Amino acid sequence: MATPTEEAIWEALRQVEDPDFEQDVVSLGFIQDLELKKNKVSFVFGPDTPLCPGRKEVAEKARAAVEGVEGVKKVEMNMEARIKSHQVQQGVQLMEGVKNVVAVASGKGGVGKSTTAVNLALGLAACGAKVGILDADIYGPSIPRMLGVSGKPTSKDGKTLEPKEAYGLKAMSIGFLIDEETPMVWRGPMVMQALEQLLGDTNWGELDYLVVDLPPGTGDTQLTLSQKVPLTGAVIVSTPQDIALLDARRGFQMFEKVGVPSLGIVENMSLFICPSCGEETDIFSHGGGQKFADDYGVEFLGSIPLDADIREQADTGHPTVVAGPDSRQAEIYRTIANAVAVEIAKQGEDHSHKFPNISIQAD
Ligand SMILES: Nc1ncnc2c1ncn2[C@@H]1O[C@H](COP(=O)(O)OP(=O)(O)OP(=O)(O)O)[C@@H](O)[C@H]1O
């Protein structure tokens, strides 16, 4: 029987493409620690994303490709997500231990930004990533309600704040510190300061992704906030009407101004799924998100239907990804989480030098 060569194995692996990246697994650097001992091959499948189902399928194709090399008798493959840090510095302090910071934003309020942020965070965690969520929505912090957690944060050392834990996520919210009834007029400047503290003083530990739920809109407050965080990139959530009104475009323009890469757009409340018969209705002419993405050269990350379960679950502290993990809706959120992770991985490791540092005052 022929003895396999390393070259033949690498060549076989080069034929395996990851459809999300449209590149082969060798060029992507996903194959590591390859060893050949006589007829036995071992390697690590170590993508720069969590091990979402799509990535595991690619790993299995890689294993099959190696098994198909003449002379190979045994293949030992270990799958291990090796997520890299892609923080963009923008003149602010990088957050130690936090590999990627993802802003979730929207052109206006009420489009489902927080619901999407929570389910995105849980979708990333469902793929095995270490995930945190920071509720920076100073005008209407809803993460505590959506995760079913409340109360003032504690501190072990009198210096750093301990995040709350919910469904495997580490969570910190401005809502833990202020009373929901506190009038807005008091909140602006005080809350901005508190937010800076939450960002810098929270004991996040080691995180692959920190999802930041920004306040709705694209004004100075959002700009200032985006500049206080070393964002890896931004996800814009829009409804079909919002896309038509080009509110979404303003979101992208805001991030462009401060040099934050756009990871893509999520179209929320697009199709209506009838709760009794399951029929899908195109109330707001769904599909605008894809067209928007094509027109403006941004990634289309997916559409989420307008669905009574999503609303009920988010509003009662059991977001869809954990309340109904086998549902089609949860699968949609996990697919979006994978798409976001893929876009982050495509960012490259350090682009801090590429971007200008524009200083904008808070309003
Ligand atoms: N896909 C969906 N289907 C049905 N209801 C949804 C969906 N997404 C969000 N909702 C509901 O819409 C309401 C607004 O959602 P959410 O609080 O996430 O919006 P938001 O954009 O963060 O709003 P704001 O920033 O103004 O607080 C909530 O009651 C939520 O449960």
The ligand as an ORCA input file, in Angstrom:
! r2SCAN-3c Opt
* xyz 0 1
  N     -39.091     39.844     14.902
  C     -39.965     40.278     15.791
  N     -41.252     39.842     15.791
  C     -42.150     40.298     16.706
  N     -41.869     41.190     17.652
  C     -40.611     41.676     17.693
  C     -39.587     41.249     16.794
  N     -38.443     41.903     17.112
  C     -38.718     42.703     18.160
  N     -40.023     42.575     18.510
  C     -40.728     43.277     19.586
  O     -40.760     44.661     19.258
  C     -40.638     45.458     20.430
  C     -39.439     46.390     20.287
  O     -38.269     45.596     20.262
  P     -36.890     46.084     20.857
  O     -37.048     46.593     22.240
  O     -35.922     44.997     20.606
  O     -36.629     47.293     19.869
  P     -35.488     48.381     19.888
  O     -35.226     48.709     18.466
  O     -34.353     47.933     20.721
  O     -36.226     49.553     20.573
  P     -35.597     50.774     21.384
  O     -34.174     50.870     21.019
  O     -36.436     51.905     20.929
  O     -35.769     50.418     22.817
  C     -40.508     44.476     21.595
  O     -41.765     44.295     22.190
  C     -40.044     43.179     20.930
  O     -40.455     42.029     21.628
*
